Amino acid sequence: MTLPTRTRIKICGLTREQDVDAALQAGADAIGFVLYPKSPRYVTPARAAALARRLPAFVTPVLLFVNAQAAEIAAATELIAGATLQFHGDETLQDCLRGSGQGSRPFLRAARIPLGPDAARFDLVQYAQDFSPAQAILLDAHVDGYGGGGKVFNWSLLPPSVNAHLVLSGGLTAANVGDGIACVRPRCNSLAVDISSGVEAVDAQGQTLKGIKDPEKINQFVAAVRAADQQLAEKNSA
């Protein structure tokens, strides 16, 4: 069976109402809130809940945690109905299951892919098998800290076939997401993309304003994803 080629889109690290609205207007499928206090994009659970109330039906709030305690996760998820959890730290499968109520809430597990040629040494097939209860495996570049570094790992070094739903992240922009989709989509069951720093605003000195999104960049990114989907559909039907 050939799965649809439509790529789902998550915009992550939102902190403001106007940015949530811009992502929704552009057609995002999911909105990510970072509940990791050390992140410059951090929002409190109460703030995430307030922003999530702007989401219409069938747009998913995603709550990103890094090595959080199960009680902390449970308290946050009680505030936000229908949220998907994203475990982006060093969590074991048992940690993910405890945090998700033994899988009663859907969750994503981040895989931190090494930069450079070491990407080939990461056993993504085994990782996906180890975390098979996850709804999807999110691929991010292994940088200092936990994500949001705007770095791209070498997509071509991923295994040719992974029996999992994947979410491509790490340094994506409107300029490169099409290449990422073309490279990774044929390797997995389905593909989504996740962007944060690539759609952030910059100040007059060209410095990224972390947690502040640029509506034009969001629109350009979504348009680039849809164009890539169209090209892949045309290729598959040829």
C-alpha positions, 0 to 999 in steps of 0.5 A: 500500500502506498501512503499519501505523500502529504507531509505534515508540518509542525511549527515549534517553539511558539511563545506569542499569540500572533505567532500561533495565529500566523502558523495556523493561517499558513496551514500548520498541522501541529504547534509545539510548545517548549516546556524545558526551562533551560530553553530560550523558547520556554513557556510555562504549562499555563502559558502553553495552555492559554496559547493552545486554546487558540488551536481549532479542531484537528490541529495538534498541540505538542508539548516538548519535555527534556528529562522531566519527571512523570508528575511534572508531565502529568500536571502539564498535560492535564491543562492541555487536552489532546496534546501529543508529548515530545521527549527530547532528552535522554529518556528511556522507553520506560521514562516515555511510557511513564510520562505518557501514562503507559502510552495513553497519550501519543508521544514522539521520541527524538533521535539525536543524529550526529553531524558529519559522517558519524550520522552513518553510525547511528542505528536508526532502525534499532532506535525505531524498534526500541521506541516502537510505542512512539507515534513517530521518531523525530530526527534532530541534529546532535548539538550541545543542549537539546535541539533548536541549534539550527544544524542540519545532519546528513540526510543521505546517511540515514538507512534506506528503509526504516519501519517507522513514521519519521519527523524530520527536524534540525536546521530546516528552512524554506530553502532546504526542506524540499531536498529533505523531503525528497531524501527522507520520505522514500525511507520511511512509512510517512514523513512530517517536518518540524521547524523552529529556528528556521522561521524565527525573526531576526533583529537589525544586527541579524541576530535570531530572536529565539521564540519570536516567529516571522510570519513571512518565513512560516508562509514560505516554509509551508509553501516549500513543503507543499511544492515538494509534496507536489513534485513527489506525487508527480514523480510517483505517478509518472 
